[in-house]
């Protein structure tokens, strides 16, 4: 199976990636679109003519972004809906209220390196928000994604997934000391595995899912780390928000990704599988694309959500 390459790369912007693409009549949801690369991804999708829903915790902030997107693109079909991924009831309300088909779902929202905290269900907050909430959202919208065929799910992961596989016996740090970066890494591994398993499970519905590393971008995601992420990325590898949204926009819109799923992209191209931490922003850990791990995670995720009624 050949690795996917594209004409785009590290310096490409979301605008460049979507240039010439027409998604008029298609509908997209972008989570965490009230700032950062989520807002820029939503703007790029709106520029293609798609109807775009910003799924956000802060509705007022989302509405400001939606107004700005309409102003810059001329697209009047941009709206904001409330979604709190850490709250299963909020996710259920969103998916229950959704009507009609959905063609693009961008699972962009996330938290990084948070202090130790847990949801009402006892789930570690990064795993709950970054993975379980998005899992519930995607599965809750499955019928909408399957309605017209050829739907795409885009999952924003991170090279941080190389910090930790899924620790199956202690996902919620009940026995091991909490480490914010290990928790983040585990949740980002879950993001990739979701893309692998969703593509396998939903193949008959013509739904594909791919994961990506957007690059090192300074956004609100770094609010728990002093605004500079891990602090280990060289200055020359820092991307603008416009560049950081490019890979998400590519996976959501490019004809080059038609029928492609279960893969992991960096800088607008599929990256290699690695068996050790790569020391770069490239590479996907073998455990993060292991189909058996994908099946196991899906079962665990269903079990967790079943506990919420």
HELIX and SHEET records of a PDB file:
HELIX    1   1 UNK A   14  UNK A   18  1                                   5    
HELIX    2   2 UNK A   36  UNK A   47  1                                  12    
HELIX    3   3 UNK A   59  UNK A   73  1                                  15    
HELIX    4   4 UNK A   88  UNK A   97  1                                  10    
HELIX    5   5 UNK A  125  UNK A  126  1                                   2    
HELIX    6   6 UNK A  127  UNK A  132  3                                   6    
HELIX    7   7 UNK A  133  UNK A  140  1                                   8    
HELIX    8   8 UNK A  142  UNK A  147  1                                   6    
HELIX    9   9 UNK A  159  UNK A  163  5                                   5    
HELIX   10  10 UNK A  168  UNK A  170  5                                   3    
HELIX   11  11 UNK A  180  UNK A  201  1                                  22    
HELIX   12  12 UNK A  203  UNK A  205  5                                   3    
HELIX   13  13 UNK A  220  UNK A  224  5                                   5    
HELIX   14  14 UNK A  235  UNK A  237  5                                   3    
HELIX   15  15 UNK A  241  UNK A  244  1                                   4    
HELIX   16  16 UNK A  246  UNK A  253  1                                   8    
HELIX   17  17 UNK A  255  UNK A  257  5                                   3    
HELIX   18  18 UNK A  286  UNK A  289  5                                   4    
HELIX   19  19 UNK A  291  UNK A  306  1                                  16    
SHEET    1   A 8 UNK A  78  UNK A  82  0                                        
SHEET    2   A 8 UNK A  51  UNK A  56  1                                        
SHEET    3   A 8 UNK A  27  UNK A  31  1                                        
SHEET    4   A 8 UNK A 104  UNK A 107  1                                        
SHEET    5   A 8 UNK A 152  UNK A 156  1                                        
SHEET    6   A 8 UNK A 208  UNK A 213  1                                        
SHEET    7   A 8 UNK A 264  UNK A 266  1                                        
SHEET    8   A 8 UNK A 269  UNK A 270 -1                                        
SHEET    1   B 2 UNK A 216  UNK A 217  0                                        
SHEET    2   B 2 UNK A 238  UNK A 239  1                                        
SHEET    1   C 2 UNK A 273  UNK A 274  0                                        
SHEET    2   C 2 UNK A 284  UNK A 285  1                                        
END                                                                             
